[in-house]
Amino acid sequence: MLKVYNTLSREKEEFIPLEKGKVGIYVCGLTVQNYSHLGHIRGAVNYDVIRRYLEYKGYEVRYIQNFTDINEKIFERAREERMTPEELAEKYTQAYLEDIKRLNIKGATHYVKATDNIDEIIKMIEKIIENGYAYEVNGNVYFDVEKYTDYGKLSGRTLEEMQAGARVDIVEEKKNPLDFALWKKAPEGAIDWDSPWGRGWPGWHIECSAMSTKYLGESFDIHGGGSDLVFPHHENEIAQSETCTGKPFAKYWLHNGSVNFKGEKMSKSVGNFFTTRELLEKFTGRELRYYILTFHYRSPIEFSLEEVKNTSAGLRKIDNTLKNLLRLKESKTKEGALKNGKYKVSINEYKKAFEEAMDDDFNTARAIGIIHEFLREINSVINHMDFQLTGENMVVVNEAYEFLNTGMSILGIEKENPVIDERNTEILNDLITFILDVREEARKRKNWEMADMIRDGLNELGIIIKDTPQGVVWERVSE
């Protein structure tokens, strides 16, 4: 049974979608004013795995992600880069899509932009005003938080607590300092749109309310985002949406933890961040993705470059085991009839444990731990001196290969061909095979010094060779 932690109830709940067999997910994307950083990518990876696991369990998933492509920051940044706001937003939207592709993040069912949905936003604001929850002053429209009695139910704070801890600019025309803008006059010279309240542009929060309901309906299953969005963004989304439609908004609210660097949340405003592109110059997309998934999605990450490097060793262990299992699978056709074997590995138990970890609020950290427990057992079997490719053992090899492949696919760290780079490095493979043939000839002639020199030389180049009952195998320990 799949359980998810719902920020709204502050407990784990059994996941039951509104419509049997189908799941609607809306995830807040980024404001496209600059290149993405690890904090953005962390959320993208986490929700991609959530989507993948739901699809693995048989659900049809409709996944929506937005881009905020107009606001004051974009307007000012466009001036700095001597571009129009539209050009700037398009530049960084495309950059983000390129970045996530390198991290093997599946494309959304729809990527939606605020500027493409102005009509829907205006209609929603009109309905909120009609229902008595918003007011217009001098061309600005504000949501009246005191009128909505459930305001604060997501963050768990009262209006008094919010006011005491709020850092908001005093705006004389507001009834309450916590009232937030649904529509506002744009800065002089900025792009704006016609509305019943004059020319302007939408507030940040209303964009997500309008776009999520447009693509997923007035009520949908999962709303995701970073933990920093609980208040005020997601709190305000609930208030707007439910006062507009009179229906519950999202059923489950999921929030991923922050990424910290040297004790502070990684953010553009603080300036303590690595862009995704900077990190992809140091690590592969798979290494970054694997690193992120070694943490539970709700846990904070204390980021360091050294930790990513160290964690990548775990990914290489999975790759090397898959490569060795694939070689054993392929050897079946070469060795003809197979005898009965004697080795047993409880692969179904590992599969069950992996799924139990993922069913427990998508615990990728535990799921990866299960995979590594499995690696230790399966490697102890296939590397045992007495191991033979008998019929029963070949079943173990096939099932082990399938389990690892499936797990990696759910986590999104699969490779097109687990035999590392074999398709694109035929010359290298042929060269290593030739060198190993020379070493084997030296061993037959009992020229141990030459055989050891070849082995040690390959080790220095990152090629580890092992003598097994099935012959010599090799693996690369670095890419």
C-alpha positions as CSV (number, residue, x, y, z in Angstrom):
1,M,0.0,0.0,0.0
2,L,1.4,3.3,-1.1
3,K,1.5,6.0,1.6
4,V,2.5,9.6,1.1
5,Y,3.3,12.4,3.6
6,N,0.6,15.1,3.1
7,T,1.7,18.5,4.3
8,L,-1.9,19.4,4.6
9,S,-2.6,16.7,7.3
10,R,1.0,16.5,8.6
11,E,0.9,12.7,8.4
12,K,1.3,9.8,6.0
13,E,-1.9,8.9,4.2
14,E,-2.8,6.0,2.0
15,F,-2.7,7.2,-1.6
16,I,-6.1,7.0,-3.2
17,P,-6.4,9.1,-6.4
18,L,-9.6,10.9,-7.2
19,E,-10.1,8.9,-10.3
20,K,-9.3,5.2,-10.3
21,G,-6.2,4.4,-12.3
22,K,-5.3,8.1,-13.1
23,V,-3.2,10.6,-11.3
24,G,-3.0,14.4,-11.9
25,I,0.2,16.1,-10.7
26,Y,1.1,19.8,-10.7
27,V,4.6,20.9,-9.8
28,C,5.7,24.5,-9.4
29,G,8.5,25.2,-11.7
30,L,11.0,28.0,-11.7
31,T,11.0,31.7,-12.5
32,V,13.0,31.8,-15.7
33,Q,15.3,34.7,-14.9
34,N,18.6,32.7,-14.8
35,Y,20.1,29.3,-15.2
36,S,18.7,26.6,-12.9
37,H,20.7,25.5,-9.8
38,L,20.8,22.3,-7.7
39,G,17.9,23.4,-5.6
40,H,15.6,23.5,-8.7
41,I,17.0,20.3,-10.1
42,R,16.6,18.5,-6.8
43,G,12.8,19.0,-7.0
44,A,12.7,18.1,-10.6
45,V,14.4,14.8,-10.0
46,N,12.3,14.0,-6.9
47,Y,9.0,14.5,-8.7
48,D,10.2,12.7,-11.7
49,V,10.8,9.6,-9.6
50,I,7.4,10.0,-7.9
51,R,5.9,10.1,-11.4
52,R,7.9,7.1,-12.6
53,Y,6.9,5.0,-9.6
54,L,3.3,5.8,-10.0
55,E,3.5,4.7,-13.6
56,Y,5.3,1.6,-12.5
57,K,2.3,0.8,-10.3
58,G,0.0,1.1,-13.3
59,Y,-1.3,4.6,-13.0
60,E,-1.8,6.9,-16.0
61,V,-0.1,10.1,-14.9
62,R,-0.8,13.6,-16.2
63,Y,2.1,15.7,-15.1
64,I,2.0,19.5,-15.4
65,Q,4.8,21.9,-14.6
66,N,4.7,25.7,-14.9
67,F,7.2,28.5,-15.7
68,T,6.8,31.9,-14.2
69,D,7.8,34.0,-17.3
70,I,6.9,37.5,-16.3
71,N,7.5,39.5,-13.0
72,E,9.6,42.3,-11.7
73,K,12.8,40.2,-11.5
74,I,12.5,39.1,-15.1
75,F,11.8,42.6,-16.2
76,E,14.9,43.9,-14.4
77,R,17.1,41.1,-15.5
78,A,16.0,41.6,-19.1
79,R,17.2,45.2,-18.9
80,E,20.6,44.0,-17.6
81,E,21.0,41.5,-20.4
82,R,19.6,44.0,-23.0
83,M,16.9,41.7,-24.0
84,T,13.1,41.8,-24.0
85,P,11.4,39.9,-21.1
86,E,10.1,37.5,-23.6
87,E,13.5,36.8,-25.0
88,L,15.0,36.4,-21.6
89,A,12.3,34.0,-20.4
90,E,12.6,31.9,-23.6
91,K,16.4,31.7,-23.2
92,Y,16.3,30.4,-19.6
93,T,13.3,28.2,-20.2
94,Q,15.2,26.4,-23.0
95,A,18.3,26.2,-20.9
96,Y,16.3,24.5,-18.1
97,L,14.8,22.0,-20.5
98,E,18.3,21.2,-21.8
99,D,19.5,20.7,-18.3
100,I,16.8,18.3,-17.2
101,K,17.2,16.3,-20.3
102,R,20.8,15.6,-19.2
103,L,19.5,14.4,-15.9
104,N,17.1,11.9,-17.6
105,I,14.0,13.8,-16.4
106,K,10.9,12.9,-18.4
107,G,9.2,15.7,-20.2
108,A,6.0,17.0,-18.6
109,T,2.6,16.2,-20.2
110,H,2.4,20.0,-20.5
111,Y,4.8,22.8,-19.7
112,V,2.7,25.9,-19.1
113,K,3.6,29.5,-19.0
114,A,1.9,32.4,-17.2
115,T,1.9,34.6,-20.2
116,D,0.0,32.0,-22.2
117,N,-2.8,31.9,-19.7
118,I,-3.7,35.5,-18.9
119,D,-7.4,35.1,-20.0
120,E,-7.8,32.2,-17.5
121,I,-6.1,34.1,-14.8
122,I,-8.4,37.2,-15.3
123,K,-11.5,34.9,-15.3
124,M,-10.4,33.4,-12.0
125,I,-9.8,36.7,-10.4
126,E,-13.3,37.9,-11.5
127,K,-14.9,34.9,-9.9
128,I,-13.0,35.4,-6.6
129,I,-14.2,39.1,-6.5
130,E,-17.7,38.0,-7.4
131,N,-17.6,35.5,-4.5
132,G,-16.6,38.2,-2.1
133,Y,-13.0,37.3,-1.3
134,A,-11.1,40.0,-3.1
135,Y,-11.2,43.8,-3.7
136,E,-9.8,46.3,-6.2
137,V,-7.9,49.5,-5.3
138,N,-6.3,51.8,-7.8
139,G,-5.9,49.1,-10.5
140,N,-4.6,46.5,-8.0
141,V,-6.6,43.5,-6.9
142,Y,-6.0,41.9,-3.5
143,F,-7.2,38.7,-1.8
144,D,-8.9,39.4,1.5
145,V,-7.3,36.9,3.9
146,E,-9.6,37.7,6.8
147,K,-12.6,36.6,4.7
148,Y,-11.2,33.1,4.1
149,T,-11.6,31.3,7.4
150,D,-9.3,28.4,6.4
151,Y,-6.4,30.6,5.6
152,G,-3.3,29.0,7.2
153,K,-4.5,25.4,7.1
154,L,-1.5,24.3,5.0
155,S,1.2,26.1,7.0
156,G,-0.5,25.5,10.3
157,R,-0.3,29.1,11.4
158,T,-3.0,31.6,12.5
159,L,-3.3,35.1,11.0
160,E,-1.9,36.5,14.2
161,E,1.2,34.3,14.0
162,M,1.7,35.1,10.3
163,Q,1.4,38.8,11.0
164,A,3.9,38.6,13.8
165,G,6.5,36.8,11.7
166,A,5.8,38.4,8.3
167,R,8.2,40.5,6.4
168,V,5.9,42.4,4.1
169,D,6.0,45.9,2.7
170,I,3.4,48.1,4.2
171,V,1.0,49.0,1.5
172,E,-1.6,51.6,2.7
173,E,-4.3,50.5,0.3
174,K,-4.4,47.0,1.7
175,K,-7.0,46.1,4.3
176,N,-4.6,43.7,6.0
177,P,-0.8,43.6,5.5
178,L,-1.1,39.9,4.6
179,D,-3.5,40.5,1.8
180,F,-1.8,39.5,-1.4
181,A,-2.0,40.7,-5.0
182,L,-4.0,38.8,-7.6
183,W,-3.5,41.5,-10.2
184,K,-1.2,44.5,-10.1
185,K,-0.1,47.5,-12.1
186,A,3.1,46.7,-13.9
187,P,6.2,48.9,-13.7
188,E,6.6,51.7,-16.1
189,G,7.7,50.4,-19.5
190,A,7.0,46.8,-18.7
191,I,4.9,44.5,-20.8
192,D,1.3,44.4,-19.5
193,W,-2.2,43.3,-20.4
194,D,-5.7,44.7,-20.4
195,S,-8.0,43.7,-17.6
196,P,-11.2,44.9,-16.0
197,W,-9.1,46.8,-13.5
198,G,-6.7,48.5,-15.9
199,R,-3.5,47.4,-17.6
200,G,-1.2,45.2,-15.5
201,W,0.0,41.7,-14.9
202,P,-0.9,38.8,-12.6
203,G,0.3,38.2,-9.1
204,W,2.6,35.2,-8.7
205,H,0.2,33.0,-6.7
206,I,-2.8,33.2,-9.0
207,E,-0.8,32.0,-12.0
208,C,-0.5,28.5,-10.5
209,S,-4.1,28.3,-9.4
210,A,-5.3,29.2,-12.9
211,M,-3.0,26.9,-14.8
212,S,-3.4,23.9,-12.5
213,T,-7.2,24.0,-12.7
214,K,-7.1,24.5,-16.4
215,Y,-5.0,21.4,-17.1
216,L,-6.0,19.1,-14.2
217,G,-9.5,20.3,-13.1
218,E,-10.8,22.1,-10.1
219,S,-9.7,19.3,-7.8
220,F,-6.7,17.1,-8.5
221,D,-4.4,14.6,-6.8
222,I,-0.9,15.9,-6.1
223,H,0.5,19.4,-5.8
224,G,4.3,19.4,-5.4
225,G,7.0,22.0,-4.8
226,G,9.9,22.9,-2.5
227,S,9.3,23.3,1.2
228,D,10.0,27.0,0.9
229,L,6.8,27.4,-1.0
230,V,4.5,26.1,1.7
231,F,4.0,29.7,2.8
232,P,3.0,32.0,1.3
233,H,2.8,30.5,-2.2
234,H,1.0,27.3,-1.7
235,E,-1.1,28.7,1.2
236,N,-2.3,31.4,-1.2
237,E,-3.0,29.0,-4.0
238,I,-5.4,27.1,-1.8
239,A,-7.1,30.2,-0.7
240,Q,-7.6,31.5,-4.2
241,S,-8.6,28.2,-5.8
242,E,-11.1,27.1,-3.1
243,T,-12.8,30.5,-2.8
244,C,-13.1,30.5,-6.6
245,T,-14.5,27.0,-7.1
246,G,-16.0,26.1,-3.7
247,K,-14.2,22.8,-4.0
248,P,-11.1,21.2,-2.4
249,F,-8.0,22.1,-4.4
250,A,-5.2,19.5,-4.3
251,K,-5.7,16.3,-2.3
252,Y,-2.1,15.6,-1.4
253,W,0.6,18.3,-0.9
254,L,4.1,17.1,-1.3
255,H,7.2,19.2,-0.5
256,N,10.8,18.4,-1.1
257,G,13.5,19.5,1.3
258,S,16.0,22.3,0.7
259,V,19.6,22.1,-0.6
260,N,22.0,23.8,1.7
261,F,25.5,24.9,1.1
262,K,27.8,25.8,4.0
263,G,24.8,25.9,6.4
264,E,22.5,28.2,4.3
265,K,19.8,27.4,1.8
266,M,21.1,27.4,-1.7
267,S,19.5,30.4,-3.5
268,K,20.1,33.0,-6.1
269,S,19.3,35.8,-3.6
270,V,22.1,34.7,-1.3
271,G,24.4,33.9,-4.1
272,N,25.6,30.6,-2.6
273,F,24.7,28.3,-5.5
274,F,26.2,26.2,-8.4
275,T,24.2,26.4,-11.6
276,T,23.2,23.1,-13.0
277,R,25.5,23.7,-15.9
278,E,28.5,24.3,-13.7
279,L,27.8,21.0,-11.9
280,L,27.3,19.1,-15.2
281,E,30.9,20.2,-16.2
282,K,32.1,18.3,-13.1
283,F,29.8,15.3,-13.0
284,T,27.5,13.4,-15.3
285,G,23.8,13.8,-15.1
286,R,23.5,10.3,-13.8
287,E,25.9,11.0,-11.0
288,L,24.0,14.2,-9.9
289,R,20.7,12.4,-10.1
290,Y,22.0,9.4,-8.1
291,Y,23.4,11.7,-5.4
292,I,20.1,13.5,-5.0
293,L,18.2,10.2,-4.7
294,T,20.5,9.0,-1.9
295,F,18.4,11.4,0.3
296,H,14.8,11.1,1.1
297,Y,12.9,13.7,-0.9
298,R,11.7,15.5,2.3
299,S,15.1,15.6,3.9
300,P,17.5,18.6,3.5
301,I,20.7,18.1,1.6
302,E,24.0,19.6,2.9
303,F,25.7,19.9,-0.5
304,S,29.4,19.4,-1.2
305,L,31.3,18.6,-4.4
306,E,33.3,15.9,-2.6
307,E,30.2,14.1,-1.4
308,V,28.9,13.9,-5.0
309,K,32.2,12.4,-6.0
310,N,32.2,9.9,-3.2
311,T,28.6,8.9,-3.8
312,S,29.3,8.2,-7.5
313,A,31.2,5.1,-6.5
314,G,27.9,3.5,-5.5
315,L,26.5,4.1,-9.0
316,R,29.6,2.5,-10.6
317,K,29.1,-0.6,-8.4
318,I,25.6,-1.0,-9.8
319,D,26.8,-0.5,-13.4
320,N,29.6,-3.0,-13.0
321,T,27.3,-5.6,-11.5
322,L,24.8,-5.1,-14.4
323,K,27.7,-5.4,-16.9
324,N,28.8,-8.7,-15.3
325,L,25.3,-10.1,-15.2
326,L,24.8,-9.2,-18.9
327,R,28.0,-11.0,-19.8
328,L,26.8,-14.1,-18.0
329,K,23.4,-13.8,-19.7
330,E,25.0,-13.6,-23.1
331,S,27.3,-16.6,-22.3
332,K,24.2,-18.8,-22.1
333,T,24.1,-19.2,-25.9
334,K,27.8,-19.9,-26.1
335,E,28.0,-22.8,-23.6
336,G,25.1,-24.9,-24.9
337,A,23.2,-27.2,-22.5
338,L,23.3,-26.2,-18.9
339,K,23.3,-28.4,-15.8
340,N,21.3,-27.9,-12.6
341,G,22.8,-25.4,-10.1
342,K,22.8,-25.0,-6.4
343,Y,22.9,-21.2,-5.6
344,K,19.8,-19.5,-4.3
345,V,19.3,-15.7,-4.1
346,S,16.0,-14.4,-2.6
347,I,15.5,-11.9,-5.4
348,N,11.7,-11.7,-4.8
349,E,12.5,-10.6,-1.2
350,Y,14.7,-7.8,-2.4
351,K,12.1,-6.7,-4.9
352,K,9.5,-6.7,-2.2
353,A,11.8,-4.7,0.1
354,F,12.5,-2.2,-2.7
355,E,8.8,-1.7,-3.3
356,E,8.1,-1.3,0.4
357,A,10.7,1.4,0.6
358,M,9.1,3.3,-2.4
359,D,5.6,2.7,-1.0
360,D,6.7,4.4,2.2
361,D,6.5,8.0,0.9
362,F,8.9,7.3,-2.0
363,N,11.9,6.6,0.1
364,T,14.6,6.5,-2.5
365,A,17.4,6.5,0.1
366,R,16.1,3.2,1.5
367,A,15.4,1.8,-2.0
368,I,19.0,2.5,-3.0
369,G,20.2,0.8,0.2
370,I,18.2,-2.3,-0.7
371,I,19.9,-2.3,-4.1
372,H,23.3,-2.2,-2.5
373,E,22.4,-5.0,-0.1
374,F,21.4,-7.0,-3.1
375,L,24.7,-6.2,-4.9
376,R,26.7,-7.7,-2.0
377,E,24.7,-10.9,-2.1
378,I,24.6,-11.4,-5.9
379,N,28.2,-10.5,-6.4
380,S,29.3,-13.0,-3.7
381,V,27.4,-15.6,-5.7
382,I,28.5,-14.9,-9.2
383,N,32.1,-14.3,-8.2
384,H,32.3,-17.5,-6.1
385,M,35.0,-19.9,-7.4
386,D,32.4,-22.8,-7.6
387,F,29.8,-20.8,-9.5
388,Q,28.8,-22.4,-12.8
389,L,26.3,-21.3,-15.4
390,T,23.9,-24.1,-14.8
391,G,20.2,-23.9,-15.7
392,E,19.1,-22.9,-12.2
393,N,21.9,-20.4,-11.8
394,M,21.1,-18.8,-15.1
395,V,17.6,-18.2,-13.8
396,V,19.2,-16.4,-10.9
397,V,21.3,-14.3,-13.3
398,N,18.3,-13.4,-15.4
399,E,16.1,-12.4,-12.5
400,A,19.0,-10.5,-10.8
401,Y,19.5,-8.6,-14.1
402,E,15.8,-7.8,-14.4
403,F,15.5,-6.6,-10.8
404,L,18.4,-4.2,-11.1
405,N,17.3,-2.9,-14.5
406,T,13.7,-2.3,-13.2
407,G,15.0,-0.5,-10.0
408,M,17.3,1.7,-12.0
409,S,14.5,2.6,-14.4
410,I,12.2,3.6,-11.6
411,L,15.0,5.8,-10.2
412,G,15.8,7.1,-13.6
413,I,19.4,6.1,-13.5
414,E,19.2,3.4,-16.2
415,K,21.7,3.3,-19.0
416,E,20.8,2.5,-22.6
417,N,23.4,-0.3,-22.5
418,P,24.6,-1.4,-19.0
419,V,27.9,-2.6,-20.6
420,I,29.6,0.7,-20.1
421,D,30.0,2.6,-23.3
422,E,30.5,-0.6,-25.3
423,R,28.6,0.6,-28.3
424,N,30.7,3.7,-28.6
425,T,34.0,2.3,-27.5
426,E,34.5,-0.9,-29.7
427,I,38.1,0.0,-30.4
428,L,38.9,0.3,-26.6
429,N,37.2,-3.0,-25.9
430,D,39.0,-4.8,-28.7
431,L,42.3,-3.3,-27.4
432,I,41.7,-4.4,-23.9
433,T,40.7,-7.9,-25.1
434,F,43.9,-8.1,-27.1
435,I,46.0,-7.0,-24.0
436,L,44.2,-9.7,-21.9
437,D,45.0,-12.3,-24.6
438,V,48.6,-11.3,-24.4
439,R,48.5,-11.6,-20.6
440,E,46.8,-15.0,-20.8
441,E,49.6,-16.2,-23.2
442,A,52.2,-15.0,-20.6
443,R,50.4,-16.9,-17.9
444,K,50.4,-20.1,-20.0
445,R,54.2,-19.7,-20.4
446,K,54.4,-19.1,-16.7
447,N,55.8,-15.6,-17.3
448,W,54.2,-14.3,-14.1
449,E,56.3,-11.1,-14.1
450,M,54.8,-10.1,-17.5
451,A,51.3,-11.1,-16.5
452,D,51.5,-9.0,-13.3
453,M,53.0,-6.1,-15.2
454,I,50.0,-6.0,-17.6
455,R,47.5,-6.3,-14.7
456,D,49.1,-3.5,-12.7
457,G,49.4,-1.3,-15.8
458,L,45.7,-1.7,-16.6
459,N,44.9,-1.0,-12.9
460,E,46.7,2.3,-13.1
461,L,44.6,3.2,-16.2
462,G,41.4,2.5,-14.2
463,I,40.8,-1.0,-15.7
464,I,40.4,-3.6,-13.0
465,I,40.7,-7.3,-14.2
466,K,39.5,-10.3,-12.3
467,D,40.3,-14.0,-12.8
468,T,37.0,-15.9,-12.4
469,P,35.9,-19.5,-13.1
470,Q,34.2,-18.1,-16.3
471,G,37.4,-16.5,-17.4
472,V,39.0,-13.0,-17.1
473,V,36.5,-10.1,-16.7
474,W,37.4,-6.4,-16.6
475,E,35.6,-3.3,-15.4
476,R,36.3,0.4,-15.5
477,V,36.3,2.2,-12.2
478,S,36.2,5.7,-13.6
479,E,34.5,7.3,-16.7
